[in-house]
């Protein structure tokens, strides 16, 4: 089963790089990252197919995958 690794709390300032990882994904499938700003509303796709960014998503969001681990970098 896939598991997301992130800090329990995070303080970042402009210019900092943040990485969130998801380990245990299938090496033959794609990873996607989504952002839900308000509970109960539809999440927005930030990254699809490992490293593709939909139109309108800022360049500061990027994705990568290696083996069974996917990473979202902000």
PDB file with one MODEL, atoms N, CA, C and O in Angstrom:
MODEL        1
ATOM      1  N   UNK A   1       0.837  -1.187   0.000  1.00  0.00           N
ATOM      2  CA  UNK A   1       0.000   0.000   0.000  1.00  0.00           C
ATOM      3  C   UNK A   1       0.880   1.248   0.000  1.00  0.00           C
ATOM      4  O   UNK A   1       1.895   1.301   0.694  1.00  0.00           O
ATOM      5  N   UNK A   2       0.484   2.249  -0.782  1.00  0.00           N
ATOM      6  CA  UNK A   2       1.251   3.488  -0.878  1.00  0.00           C
ATOM      7  C   UNK A   2       1.134   4.290   0.410  1.00  0.00           C
ATOM      8  O   UNK A   2       0.101   4.268   1.080  1.00  0.00           O
ATOM      9  N   UNK A   3       2.209   4.999   0.745  1.00  0.00           N
ATOM     10  CA  UNK A   3       2.225   5.817   1.963  1.00  0.00           C
ATOM     11  C   UNK A   3       2.891   7.153   1.664  1.00  0.00           C
ATOM     12  O   UNK A   3       3.983   7.202   1.100  1.00  0.00           O
ATOM     13  N   UNK A   4       2.219   8.238   2.050  1.00  0.00           N
ATOM     14  CA  UNK A   4       2.745   9.577   1.840  1.00  0.00           C
ATOM     15  C   UNK A   4       3.597   9.985   3.040  1.00  0.00           C
ATOM     16  O   UNK A   4       3.194   9.818   4.191  1.00  0.00           O
ATOM     17  N   UNK A   5       4.779  10.521   2.749  1.00  0.00           N
ATOM     18  CA  UNK A   5       5.672  10.999   3.801  1.00  0.00           C
ATOM     19  C   UNK A   5       5.733  12.515   3.734  1.00  0.00           C
ATOM     20  O   UNK A   5       6.121  13.084   2.713  1.00  0.00           O
ATOM     21  N   UNK A   6       5.352  13.160   4.815  1.00  0.00           N
ATOM     22  CA  UNK A   6       5.404  14.608   4.883  1.00  0.00           C
ATOM     23  C   UNK A   6       5.675  15.019   6.322  1.00  0.00           C
ATOM     24  O   UNK A   6       5.428  14.242   7.243  1.00  0.00           O
ATOM     25  N   UNK A   7       6.180  16.227   6.526  1.00  0.00           N
ATOM     26  CA  UNK A   7       6.383  16.684   7.903  1.00  0.00           C
ATOM     27  C   UNK A   7       5.041  16.834   8.613  1.00  0.00           C
ATOM     28  O   UNK A   7       4.032  17.144   7.979  1.00  0.00           O
ATOM     29  N   UNK A   8       5.027  16.612   9.944  1.00  0.00           N
ATOM     30  CA  UNK A   8       3.790  16.802  10.698  1.00  0.00           C
ATOM     31  C   UNK A   8       3.408  18.271  10.733  1.00  0.00           C
ATOM     32  O   UNK A   8       2.226  18.610  10.793  1.00  0.00           O
ATOM     33  N   UNK A   9       4.396  19.131  10.695  1.00  0.00           N
ATOM     34  CA  UNK A   9       4.148  20.565  10.564  1.00  0.00           C
ATOM     35  C   UNK A   9       5.288  21.151   9.738  1.00  0.00           C
ATOM     36  O   UNK A   9       6.374  20.577   9.658  1.00  0.00           O
ATOM     37  N   UNK A  10       5.029  22.277   9.139  1.00  0.00           N
ATOM     38  CA  UNK A  10       6.001  22.831   8.212  1.00  0.00           C
ATOM     39  C   UNK A  10       5.930  24.347   8.215  1.00  0.00           C
ATOM     40  O   UNK A  10       4.853  24.932   8.103  1.00  0.00           O
ATOM     41  N   UNK A  11       7.069  24.963   8.341  1.00  0.00           N
ATOM     42  CA  UNK A  11       7.165  26.409   8.218  1.00  0.00           C
ATOM     43  C   UNK A  11       8.095  26.692   7.053  1.00  0.00           C
ATOM     44  O   UNK A  11       9.257  26.286   7.066  1.00  0.00           O
ATOM     45  N   UNK A  12       7.597  27.371   6.069  1.00  0.00           N
ATOM     46  CA  UNK A  12       8.399  27.662   4.889  1.00  0.00           C
ATOM     47  C   UNK A  12       8.302  29.144   4.574  1.00  0.00           C
ATOM     48  O   UNK A  12       7.283  29.789   4.823  1.00  0.00           O
ATOM     49  N   UNK A  13       9.373  29.659   4.027  1.00  0.00           N
ATOM     50  CA  UNK A  13       9.373  31.034   3.566  1.00  0.00           C
ATOM     51  C   UNK A  13       9.609  31.047   2.067  1.00  0.00           C
ATOM     52  O   UNK A  13      10.057  30.055   1.492  1.00  0.00           O
ATOM     53  N   UNK A  14       9.308  32.160   1.445  1.00  0.00           N
ATOM     54  CA  UNK A  14       9.463  32.283   0.007  1.00  0.00           C
ATOM     55  C   UNK A  14      10.878  31.880  -0.405  1.00  0.00           C
ATOM     56  O   UNK A  14      11.867  32.352   0.157  1.00  0.00           O
ATOM     57  N   UNK A  15      10.945  31.007  -1.387  1.00  0.00           N
ATOM     58  CA  UNK A  15      12.244  30.546  -1.869  1.00  0.00           C
ATOM     59  C   UNK A  15      12.638  29.182  -1.349  1.00  0.00           C
ATOM     60  O   UNK A  15      13.535  28.546  -1.901  1.00  0.00           O
ATOM     61  N   UNK A  16      11.977  28.714  -0.284  1.00  0.00           N
ATOM     62  CA  UNK A  16      12.250  27.375   0.232  1.00  0.00           C
ATOM     63  C   UNK A  16      11.734  26.319  -0.743  1.00  0.00           C
ATOM     64  O   UNK A  16      10.767  26.547  -1.469  1.00  0.00           O
ATOM     65  N   UNK A  17      12.389  25.165  -0.748  1.00  0.00           N
ATOM     66  CA  UNK A  17      11.936  24.025  -1.537  1.00  0.00           C
ATOM     67  C   UNK A  17      11.351  22.986  -0.589  1.00  0.00           C
ATOM     68  O   UNK A  17      11.968  22.630   0.415  1.00  0.00           O
ATOM     69  N   UNK A  18      10.155  22.502  -0.918  1.00  0.00           N
ATOM     70  CA  UNK A  18       9.458  21.512  -0.104  1.00  0.00           C
ATOM     71  C   UNK A  18       9.262  20.261  -0.950  1.00  0.00           C
ATOM     72  O   UNK A  18       8.868  20.337  -2.114  1.00  0.00           O
ATOM     73  N   UNK A  19       9.544  19.108  -0.348  1.00  0.00           N
ATOM     74  CA  UNK A  19       9.340  17.841  -1.050  1.00  0.00           C
ATOM     75  C   UNK A  19       8.421  16.943  -0.228  1.00  0.00           C
ATOM     76  O   UNK A  19       8.602  16.773   0.977  1.00  0.00           O
ATOM     77  N   UNK A  20       7.435  16.377  -0.910  1.00  0.00           N
ATOM     78  CA  UNK A  20       6.524  15.413  -0.309  1.00  0.00           C
ATOM     79  C   UNK A  20       6.662  14.131  -1.115  1.00  0.00           C
ATOM     80  O   UNK A  20       6.577  14.156  -2.343  1.00  0.00           O
ATOM     81  N   UNK A  21       6.874  13.020  -0.439  1.00  0.00           N
ATOM     82  CA  UNK A  21       7.068  11.766  -1.154  1.00  0.00           C
ATOM     83  C   UNK A  21       5.938  10.788  -0.885  1.00  0.00           C
ATOM     84  O   UNK A  21       5.287  10.824   0.159  1.00  0.00           O
ATOM     85  N   UNK A  22       5.729   9.924  -1.850  1.00  0.00           N
ATOM     86  CA  UNK A  22       4.764   8.836  -1.727  1.00  0.00           C
ATOM     87  C   UNK A  22       5.503   7.557  -2.118  1.00  0.00           C
ATOM     88  O   UNK A  22       5.907   7.388  -3.269  1.00  0.00           O
ATOM     89  N   UNK A  23       5.671   6.672  -1.156  1.00  0.00           N
ATOM     90  CA  UNK A  23       6.401   5.433  -1.423  1.00  0.00           C
ATOM     91  C   UNK A  23       5.448   4.255  -1.476  1.00  0.00           C
ATOM     92  O   UNK A  23       4.356   4.294  -0.910  1.00  0.00           O
ATOM     93  N   UNK A  24       5.873   3.216  -2.158  1.00  0.00           N
ATOM     94  CA  UNK A  24       5.066   2.007  -2.258  1.00  0.00           C
ATOM     95  C   UNK A  24       4.119   1.989  -3.433  1.00  0.00           C
ATOM     96  O   UNK A  24       3.209   1.161  -3.487  1.00  0.00           O
ATOM     97  N   UNK A  25       4.323   2.902  -4.386  1.00  0.00           N
ATOM     98  CA  UNK A  25       3.474   2.890  -5.579  1.00  0.00           C
ATOM     99  C   UNK A  25       3.945   1.783  -6.519  1.00  0.00           C
ATOM    100  O   UNK A  25       5.078   1.313  -6.414  1.00  0.00           O
ATOM    101  N   UNK A  26       3.086   1.376  -7.424  1.00  0.00           N
ATOM    102  CA  UNK A  26       3.459   0.372  -8.406  1.00  0.00           C
ATOM    103  C   UNK A  26       4.437   0.974  -9.397  1.00  0.00           C
ATOM    104  O   UNK A  26       4.218   2.076  -9.901  1.00  0.00           O
ATOM    105  N   UNK A  27       5.504   0.261  -9.676  1.00  0.00           N
ATOM    106  CA  UNK A  27       6.521   0.796 -10.587  1.00  0.00           C
ATOM    107  C   UNK A  27       6.014   0.885 -12.023  1.00  0.00           C
ATOM    108  O   UNK A  27       6.632   1.545 -12.858  1.00  0.00           O
ATOM    109  N   UNK A  28       4.897   0.228 -12.313  1.00  0.00           N
ATOM    110  CA  UNK A  28       4.363   0.249 -13.685  1.00  0.00           C
ATOM    111  C   UNK A  28       3.163   1.184 -13.825  1.00  0.00           C
ATOM    112  O   UNK A  28       2.499   1.185 -14.862  1.00  0.00           O
ATOM    113  N   UNK A  29       2.882   1.975 -12.798  1.00  0.00           N
ATOM    114  CA  UNK A  29       1.756   2.913 -12.895  1.00  0.00           C
ATOM    115  C   UNK A  29       2.240   4.346 -12.702  1.00  0.00           C
ATOM    116  O   UNK A  29       3.371   4.581 -12.278  1.00  0.00           O
ATOM    117  N   UNK A  30       1.374   5.288 -13.015  1.00  0.00           N
ATOM    118  CA  UNK A  30       1.705   6.707 -12.869  1.00  0.00           C
ATOM    119  C   UNK A  30       1.243   7.230 -11.514  1.00  0.00           C
ATOM    120  O   UNK A  30       0.307   6.708 -10.909  1.00  0.00           O
ATOM    121  N   UNK A  31       1.924   8.272 -11.056  1.00  0.00           N
ATOM    122  CA  UNK A  31       1.517   8.957  -9.827  1.00  0.00           C
ATOM    123  C   UNK A  31       0.883  10.296 -10.180  1.00  0.00           C
ATOM    124  O   UNK A  31       1.225  10.914 -11.189  1.00  0.00           O
ATOM    125  N   UNK A  32      -0.034  10.728  -9.343  1.00  0.00           N
ATOM    126  CA  UNK A  32      -0.639  12.042  -9.500  1.00  0.00           C
ATOM    127  C   UNK A  32      -0.709  12.732  -8.147  1.00  0.00           C
ATOM    128  O   UNK A  32      -0.763  12.083  -7.102  1.00  0.00           O
ATOM    129  N   UNK A  33      -0.707  14.041  -8.185  1.00  0.00           N
ATOM    130  CA  UNK A  33      -0.777  14.844  -6.954  1.00  0.00           C
ATOM    131  C   UNK A  33      -1.930  15.820  -7.069  1.00  0.00           C
ATOM    132  O   UNK A  33      -2.132  16.440  -8.113  1.00  0.00           O
ATOM    133  N   UNK A  34      -2.690  15.954  -5.981  1.00  0.00           N
ATOM    134  CA  UNK A  34      -3.884  16.789  -5.979  1.00  0.00           C
ATOM    135  C   UNK A  34      -3.893  17.689  -4.759  1.00  0.00           C
ATOM    136  O   UNK A  34      -3.339  17.347  -3.714  1.00  0.00           O
ATOM    137  N   UNK A  35      -4.520  18.826  -4.900  1.00  0.00           N
ATOM    138  CA  UNK A  35      -4.607  19.797  -3.803  1.00  0.00           C
ATOM    139  C   UNK A  35      -6.078  20.085  -3.503  1.00  0.00           C
ATOM    140  O   UNK A  35      -6.839  20.488  -4.382  1.00  0.00           O
ATOM    141  N   UNK A  36      -6.459  19.869  -2.244  1.00  0.00           N
ATOM    142  CA  UNK A  36      -7.813  20.201  -1.800  1.00  0.00           C
ATOM    143  C   UNK A  36      -7.708  21.333  -0.785  1.00  0.00           C
ATOM    144  O   UNK A  36      -7.220  21.136   0.327  1.00  0.00           O
ATOM    145  N   UNK A  37      -8.160  22.493  -1.167  1.00  0.00           N
ATOM    146  CA  UNK A  37      -8.046  23.667  -0.300  1.00  0.00           C
ATOM    147  C   UNK A  37      -9.153  23.736   0.744  1.00  0.00           C
ATOM    148  O   UNK A  37      -8.932  24.187   1.868  1.00  0.00           O
ATOM    149  N   UNK A  38     -10.339  23.286   0.363  1.00  0.00           N
ATOM    150  CA  UNK A  38     -11.497  23.355   1.268  1.00  0.00           C
ATOM    151  C   UNK A  38     -12.124  21.972   1.366  1.00  0.00           C
ATOM    152  O   UNK A  38     -12.499  21.391   0.347  1.00  0.00           O
ATOM    153  N   UNK A  39     -12.244  21.432   2.588  1.00  0.00           N
ATOM    154  CA  UNK A  39     -12.882  20.122   2.736  1.00  0.00           C
ATOM    155  C   UNK A  39     -14.274  20.100   2.101  1.00  0.00           C
ATOM    156  O   UNK A  39     -15.047  21.050   2.220  1.00  0.00           O
ATOM    157  N   UNK A  40     -14.566  19.002   1.435  1.00  0.00           N
ATOM    158  CA  UNK A  40     -15.874  18.860   0.813  1.00  0.00           C
ATOM    159  C   UNK A  40     -15.940  19.384  -0.607  1.00  0.00           C
ATOM    160  O   UNK A  40     -16.949  19.204  -1.287  1.00  0.00           O
ATOM    161  N   UNK A  41     -14.864  20.038  -1.070  1.00  0.00           N
ATOM    162  CA  UNK A  41     -14.818  20.521  -2.446  1.00  0.00           C
ATOM    163  C   UNK A  41     -13.900  19.625  -3.269  1.00  0.00           C
ATOM    164  O   UNK A  41     -13.074  18.892  -2.727  1.00  0.00           O
ATOM    165  N   UNK A  42     -14.058  19.698  -4.569  1.00  0.00           N
ATOM    166  CA  UNK A  42     -13.255  18.853  -5.455  1.00  0.00           C
ATOM    167  C   UNK A  42     -11.785  19.288  -5.418  1.00  0.00           C
ATOM    168  O   UNK A  42     -11.490  20.483  -5.450  1.00  0.00           O
ATOM    169  N   UNK A  43     -10.873  18.324  -5.352  1.00  0.00           N
ATOM    170  CA  UNK A  43      -9.446  18.677  -5.385  1.00  0.00           C
ATOM    171  C   UNK A  43      -9.022  19.071  -6.798  1.00  0.00           C
ATOM    172  O   UNK A  43      -9.616  18.644  -7.788  1.00  0.00           O
ATOM    173  N   UNK A  44      -7.990  19.888  -6.861  1.00  0.00           N
ATOM    174  CA  UNK A  44      -7.409  20.284  -8.145  1.00  0.00           C
ATOM    175  C   UNK A  44      -6.194  19.404  -8.420  1.00  0.00           C
ATOM    176  O   UNK A  44      -5.418  19.109  -7.511  1.00  0.00           O
ATOM    177  N   UNK A  45      -6.033  18.991  -9.656  1.00  0.00           N
ATOM    178  CA  UNK A  45      -4.866  18.201 -10.035  1.00  0.00           C
ATOM    179  C   UNK A  45      -3.660  19.118 -10.213  1.00  0.00           C
ATOM    180  O   UNK A  45      -3.697  20.073 -10.989  1.00  0.00           O
ATOM    181  N   UNK A  46      -2.602  18.813  -9.485  1.00  0.00           N
ATOM    182  CA  UNK A  46      -1.351  19.572  -9.601  1.00  0.00           C
ATOM    183  C   UNK A  46      -0.397  18.909 -10.590  1.00  0.00           C
ATOM    184  O   UNK A  46       0.250  19.574 -11.399  1.00  0.00           O
ATOM    185  N   UNK A  47      -0.327  17.573 -10.503  1.00  0.00           N
ATOM    186  CA  UNK A  47       0.579  16.787 -11.342  1.00  0.00           C
ATOM    187  C   UNK A  47      -0.144  15.515 -11.749  1.00  0.00           C
ATOM    188  O   UNK A  47      -0.832  14.902 -10.932  1.00  0.00           O
ATOM    189  N   UNK A  48       0.005  15.110 -13.017  1.00  0.00           N
ATOM    190  CA  UNK A  48      -0.525  13.834 -13.458  1.00  0.00           C
ATOM    191  C   UNK A  48       0.548  13.101 -14.257  1.00  0.00           C
ATOM    192  O   UNK A  48       1.471  13.721 -14.786  1.00  0.00           O
ATOM    193  N   UNK A  49       0.423  11.792 -14.340  1.00  0.00           N
ATOM    194  CA  UNK A  49       1.392  10.951 -15.054  1.00  0.00           C
ATOM    195  C   UNK A  49       2.832  11.271 -14.617  1.00  0.00           C
ATOM    196  O   UNK A  49       3.710  11.506 -15.448  1.00  0.00           O
ATOM    197  N   UNK A  50       3.046  11.275 -13.320  1.00  0.00           N
ATOM    198  CA  UNK A  50       4.362  11.470 -12.688  1.00  0.00           C
ATOM    199  C   UNK A  50       4.878  12.899 -12.706  1.00  0.00           C
ATOM    200  O   UNK A  50       5.286  13.422 -11.669  1.00  0.00           O
ATOM    201  N   UNK A  51       4.864  13.543 -13.882  1.00  0.00           N
ATOM    202  CA  UNK A  51       5.555  14.827 -13.985  1.00  0.00           C
ATOM    203  C   UNK A  51       4.903  15.842 -14.914  1.00  0.00           C
ATOM    204  O   UNK A  51       5.540  16.814 -15.319  1.00  0.00           O
ATOM    205  N   UNK A  52       3.639  15.621 -15.251  1.00  0.00           N
ATOM    206  CA  UNK A  52       2.939  16.550 -16.134  1.00  0.00           C
ATOM    207  C   UNK A  52       2.064  17.504 -15.327  1.00  0.00           C
ATOM    208  O   UNK A  52       1.354  17.097 -14.408  1.00  0.00           O
ATOM    209  N   UNK A  53       2.130  18.766 -15.688  1.00  0.00           N
ATOM    210  CA  UNK A  53       1.390  19.814 -14.991  1.00  0.00           C
ATOM    211  C   UNK A  53       0.244  20.305 -15.886  1.00  0.00           C
ATOM    212  O   UNK A  53       0.482  20.721 -17.020  1.00  0.00           O
ATOM    213  N   UNK A  54      -0.990  20.259 -15.387  1.00  0.00           N
ATOM    214  CA  UNK A  54      -2.108  20.773 -16.182  1.00  0.00           C
ATOM    215  C   UNK A  54      -1.949  22.268 -16.448  1.00  0.00           C
ATOM    216  O   UNK A  54      -1.225  22.967 -15.739  1.00  0.00           O
ATOM    217  N   UNK A  55      -2.629  22.733 -17.463  1.00  0.00           N
ATOM    218  CA  UNK A  55      -2.630  24.158 -17.774  1.00  0.00           C
ATOM    219  C   UNK A  55      -3.119  24.951 -16.574  1.00  0.00           C
ATOM    220  O   UNK A  55      -4.113  24.589 -15.944  1.00  0.00           O
ATOM    221  N   UNK A  56      -2.424  26.024 -16.262  1.00  0.00           N
ATOM    222  CA  UNK A  56      -2.837  26.891 -15.172  1.00  0.00           C
ATOM    223  C   UNK A  56      -2.163  26.595 -13.842  1.00  0.00           C
ATOM    224  O   UNK A  56      -2.265  27.389 -12.907  1.00  0.00           O
ATOM    225  N   UNK A  57      -1.476  25.462 -13.746  1.00  0.00           N
ATOM    226  CA  UNK A  57      -0.764  25.133 -12.507  1.00  0.00           C
ATOM    227  C   UNK A  57       0.608  25.812 -12.554  1.00  0.00           C
ATOM    228  O   UNK A  57       1.332  25.665 -13.539  1.00  0.00           O
ATOM    229  N   UNK A  58       0.973  26.550 -11.503  1.00  0.00           N
ATOM    230  CA  UNK A  58       2.247  27.290 -11.506  1.00  0.00           C
ATOM    231  C   UNK A  58       3.464  26.375 -11.672  1.00  0.00           C
ATOM    232  O   UNK A  58       3.451  25.213 -11.267  1.00  0.00           O
ATOM    233  N   UNK A  59       4.494  26.923 -12.268  1.00  0.00           N
ATOM    234  CA  UNK A  59       5.721  26.169 -12.524  1.00  0.00           C
ATOM    235  C   UNK A  59       6.412  25.706 -11.251  1.00  0.00           C
ATOM    236  O   UNK A  59       7.237  24.794 -11.292  1.00  0.00           O
ATOM    237  N   UNK A  60       6.085  26.326 -10.118  1.00  0.00           N
ATOM    238  CA  UNK A  60       6.746  25.921  -8.869  1.00  0.00           C
ATOM    239  C   UNK A  60       6.370  24.507  -8.442  1.00  0.00           C
ATOM    240  O   UNK A  60       7.055  23.920  -7.605  1.00  0.00           O
ATOM    241  N   UNK A  61       5.298  23.946  -8.999  1.00  0.00           N
ATOM    242  CA  UNK A  61       4.911  22.571  -8.709  1.00  0.00           C
ATOM    243  C   UNK A  61       5.529  21.649  -9.753  1.00  0.00           C
ATOM    244  O   UNK A  61       5.346  21.846 -10.954  1.00  0.00           O
ATOM    245  N   UNK A  62       6.260  20.644  -9.288  1.00  0.00           N
ATOM    246  CA  UNK A  62       6.822  19.672 -10.221  1.00  0.00           C
ATOM    247  C   UNK A  62       6.758  18.285  -9.594  1.00  0.00           C
ATOM    248  O   UNK A  62       6.721  18.137  -8.373  1.00  0.00           O
ATOM    249  N   UNK A  63       6.746  17.284 -10.449  1.00  0.00           N
ATOM    250  CA  UNK A  63       6.660  15.915  -9.979  1.00  0.00           C
ATOM    251  C   UNK A  63       7.742  15.057 -10.602  1.00  0.00           C
ATOM    252  O   UNK A  63       8.240  15.345 -11.690  1.00  0.00           O
ATOM    253  N   UNK A  64       8.092  14.004  -9.895  1.00  0.00           N
ATOM    254  CA  UNK A  64       9.049  13.039 -10.412  1.00  0.00           C
ATOM    255  C   UNK A  64       8.741  11.688  -9.804  1.00  0.00           C
ATOM    256  O   UNK A  64       8.043  11.592  -8.794  1.00  0.00           O
ATOM    257  N   UNK A  65       9.267  10.641 -10.428  1.00  0.00           N
ATOM    258  CA  UNK A  65       9.078   9.295  -9.906  1.00  0.00           C
ATOM    259  C   UNK A  65      10.303   8.459 -10.230  1.00  0.00           C
ATOM    260  O   UNK A  65      10.898   8.575 -11.301  1.00  0.00           O
ATOM    261  N   UNK A  66      10.661   7.615  -9.276  1.00  0.00           N
ATOM    262  CA  UNK A  66      11.780   6.691  -9.461  1.00  0.00           C
ATOM    263  C   UNK A  66      11.435   5.392  -8.748  1.00  0.00           C
ATOM    264  O   UNK A  66      11.228   5.372  -7.535  1.00  0.00           O
ATOM    265  N   UNK A  67      11.377   4.314  -9.512  1.00  0.00           N
ATOM    266  CA  UNK A  67      11.029   3.029  -8.922  1.00  0.00           C
ATOM    267  C   UNK A  67       9.639   3.067  -8.330  1.00  0.00           C
ATOM    268  O   UNK A  67       8.662   3.276  -9.050  1.00  0.00           O
ATOM    269  N   UNK A  68       9.535   2.868  -7.032  1.00  0.00           N
ATOM    270  CA  UNK A  68       8.230   2.838  -6.370  1.00  0.00           C
ATOM    271  C   UNK A  68       7.972   4.082  -5.523  1.00  0.00           C
ATOM    272  O   UNK A  68       7.115   4.077  -4.639  1.00  0.00           O
ATOM    273  N   UNK A  69       8.721   5.143  -5.802  1.00  0.00           N
ATOM    274  CA  UNK A  69       8.556   6.385  -5.035  1.00  0.00           C
ATOM    275  C   UNK A  69       8.292   7.561  -5.966  1.00  0.00           C
ATOM    276  O   UNK A  69       9.003   7.764  -6.951  1.00  0.00           O
ATOM    277  N   UNK A  70       7.265   8.326  -5.640  1.00  0.00           N
ATOM    278  CA  UNK A  70       6.945   9.555  -6.369  1.00  0.00           C
ATOM    279  C   UNK A  70       7.180  10.741  -5.445  1.00  0.00           C
ATOM    280  O   UNK A  70       6.993  10.649  -4.232  1.00  0.00           O
ATOM    281  N   UNK A  71       7.593  11.855  -6.038  1.00  0.00           N
ATOM    282  CA  UNK A  71       7.895  13.050  -5.248  1.00  0.00           C
ATOM    283  C   UNK A  71       7.228  14.268  -5.861  1.00  0.00           C
ATOM    284  O   UNK A  71       7.289  14.491  -7.070  1.00  0.00           O
ATOM    285  N   UNK A  72       6.591  15.046  -5.003  1.00  0.00           N
ATOM    286  CA  UNK A  72       6.074  16.358  -5.382  1.00  0.00           C
ATOM    287  C   UNK A  72       7.023  17.397  -4.804  1.00  0.00           C
ATOM    288  O   UNK A  72       7.300  17.405  -3.605  1.00  0.00           O
ATOM    289  N   UNK A  73       7.511  18.263  -5.660  1.00  0.00           N
ATOM    290  CA  UNK A  73       8.410  19.332  -5.220  1.00  0.00           C
ATOM    291  C   UNK A  73       7.729  20.671  -5.437  1.00  0.00           C
ATOM    292  O   UNK A  73       7.185  20.950  -6.505  1.00  0.00           O
ATOM    293  N   UNK A  74       7.774  21.488  -4.401  1.00  0.00           N
ATOM    294  CA  UNK A  74       7.178  22.829  -4.462  1.00  0.00           C
ATOM    295  C   UNK A  74       8.261  23.829  -4.125  1.00  0.00           C
ATOM    296  O   UNK A  74       8.007  25.033  -4.109  1.00  0.00           O
TER     297      UNK A  74
ENDMDL
END
